[in-house]
Amino acid sequence: MRNIVEQLPGQRVSFLVCSDAQLKPTDFSDLQVRCGSGHIVEDLYGLAETDLVVGPPSTYSGWGAFYGQKALAMLQNPADVVDV
């Protein structure tokens, strides 16, 4: 996430994090993060409204990108880097 912010200097970047894990915005320290509601449909529609969907190879991430006609970057492992 920090790498994405670094690639977009001078732009306001924020993240919508949707997960079945219990997360808080404070888990992401200096990043602008909003957590999804945790409701599967609300989170999917939320992802569809983002500019870029980044996530694991899953139909969940894929559906959000497809429905919103947004770019999709699938991360195969935690060390992967997204080139925006």
N, C-alpha and C positions, 0 to 999 in steps of 0.2 A: 504494500500500500504506500509506503514511503517512497518507493521507487517510482510509482505512478505520479505522486505529487512532485517529485524532483524533475520529471519529464515535462511538466506543465508549469514552468515558472511564470509568475504574474497572473495565474488563473486561480479562481476560487475552486477548490476541489473538495468534495465531500463524498462520503461513502454510505451506502445502505447495506448493512450486514444482516443477512437472513440466515438463521441457523436453528437447529433444534437444541443446541447447547444453550445454557443459561449465560448470556453475555450482558455486559453493561458498557455503555459508551466509554466509561473510565478505563476499560480494559485496553483501550487503544491510545492512551496518553495524549500526545500532541496532535492527533489527527481529528478531523471533523467527521464524526461517525454518528449515524443514527441506526438503531437496531430495529429490525422488522418487528411486527406485532407477534409473530410466532404462529399466526393463523395461515395455513398453507395457501389459501386463495389470496388473501391480502398481500402476503409476501411475494407471490408470483406476479400479481399485478404491479406491485411496487418495483420489482426488478424490470418489468417491461417499460417502466417510465424512466429508467436511468439512461445515461448516454452510452455506457459500456457495461456489459455484464462480464464479471471475472469470477470463475469458480472452478470446481473440480469437474471432470468429465461426467456429467449427469444430465438426465432429462429435465431436472428442475431448473438448472441454469439455462439449458438449451431452450426450454419453453419460454422463459422470460425474455430471452433475446429474440426468439422467433416471433412471439406475439407482439412485442414492441418494435420489431424490425430494427433491432440494435446490434451493434458489433458484439461478438462473443470471443472471449479469450479463456480457453480451458487450461487449467494448470494440472499437469500430470503429477508433479511432486512439489513439495514446499520450496525447493530451490529455484523453480522456474521464475523467469522474469517476464513481465508483460511489456511489450514495446508499443506504446500508444502513438 
